[in-house]
Amino acid sequence: SRIEYFWNSFMMRPIMFFLQQLNPSRQSQLQRSGVFVNCINGYFGFKHVENGVDLALISRLSSQRAGTRLLSRGLDDDGNVSNFAETEMVIRKGDIYFSFLIIRGSVPVFWDQQGQRLGYPKVQLTRTPLATQAAFDRHIDSLNQTYGLIHAIDLLDQREGRSEQVLSQGFEYHCKRYPDKNTLSLTKFDMNSIVKLFDYHRLEALFHLISRDIQLFGFSVIQSGHAIKDQKGVFRINCLDCVDRTNVVQSFLAFKTAELFFRSFLGQNMPSEYLDLIRALWGENGDKLSYLYSGT
């Protein structure tokens, strides 16, 4: 994981430098001691299934551009965005480990919401497109270097005249002008208009739009300590706050990818009861990330 996910990295840097000066035996002893630990801010959940399968979910919130909703929005000049989090779903069966990474983050343009703190303040862009593109490109460049191919899924309200539509149009504008068009794609999916509550069946419409990249990006697999498959790309999901809508879609894509793993590596369909377990983990994850960003 990137160093930005370690919230005590400023403390760990000199310690890691010190460890590098020691002989390998002493290094190993200190590393196994658990005294020096990289700390994350986010969520960890774990479920054990009776037939020997373990499920885990880990969210790592970025320490860059940290802040709460309404006080921290969008992009900065270094390409960092608010409420940026990497979530990893892990499944273990015997000596086989499945890992699927997915990310969320505020719309990478310069924007805010002013006015009363109660209600629904109007969204406004705070920089011109010309003054935004360079920072937008830095954000996508950083994602490309870490994750490979990027498929952005925009869940904002697309209805004419809606406040979110302005933000969505700004996002699309900069995606189209990103220099390396082969590494970035965008799908717009008006979540509120199409899906009500947790009706996963309505999300099948999204699945058909992005199924090619679900297959292409895939997931990572480690067996007997050896990497036998690597994830080739990542879905970047956003709504307005990157909380509720984002979490539902991320959980849906994680479930679809886990189904693919069960069929292709374990030679079976994923048991239906796993859906409830995965939903429970993602529900807790959404609550935790929402509390960190919005206080509720």
C-alpha positions, 0 to 999 in steps of 0.5 A: 500500500502507498505510504499515505495510508499509514497515518504514523509514517512520519514516526516510522521513517526514522525507525525504518532507517534505523532498522536498515542499519542492523544485521538481518537477524536483529531486523527480523527479531524487531519486526516480529516483536510488534513494537513498530507498527504501521497504523491505518485509519479506516475499517477492519472486519472479519467473518469466519465461515464454518466450512473453513472459509475466512472473509475480511474487509480492510479500508485504508483512509488516506492521510492526505487532504484529510478532513470532514465533509463540507470542510474538505472537498475535491482536489488539491494542487498535489492531486490529493482528494478528500475522503480517499480510501482504498478498500481490500476484500480478502477471502481465504480457503486453505492455502489460497488467498483472494484479494480485490482492491477498489477505491473511492474518493471525492470528485477530483476537481476544485469544488465546495458547498457554501451556504448554510451547514444544514440542508443541501448547500449548492455545489460550485466549482471554484477553479476554471477548467484550465486551472484544474487540469494539471492537478487532475492529471496528477491525481490520475497519474498517481493512481495509474502508477499504483493500480494500473488501469483506472475505470472511474464510475460516477454515481452523481445525479445526472438530471438537468438542473441538479446541483450534482450534475455540474460536478459530474460534467466537470469530472467528465470534461477532465477525463476526456482531456487526460493525456493517456486515454488508454489508461482511464475510462469513465462510466456515468450511472445515476444511482439515485434514479436507478437503484432504490435502497439495497436493490442489487438487481437494479445494479445489474444494469451497471454490471453490464456496462462494466463487465468487460473491465471486471474481467480485464482487471480481475483480482489477485490470488496467492497460493502457498505463498506465491502470487499466481494472479495480479489485479491489473486495474482498479475501479474508482467510485464516487458519489457526492460524499463517497459514502452511501451510494459509493459503498453499495456499488463497491460491495456489489462489484466486490461480490461479482468479482468474488463470484468470478474467483470461486468459479475460476479458481475453486471450481464452484459457484460461491455459496449464496449465504456469502452474500449476506456476510459480504453485505454485513462487512460492507455495511459496517465499512460504510458506517465507519467511513461515513462516521470518519468523514461526516460524523454520522 
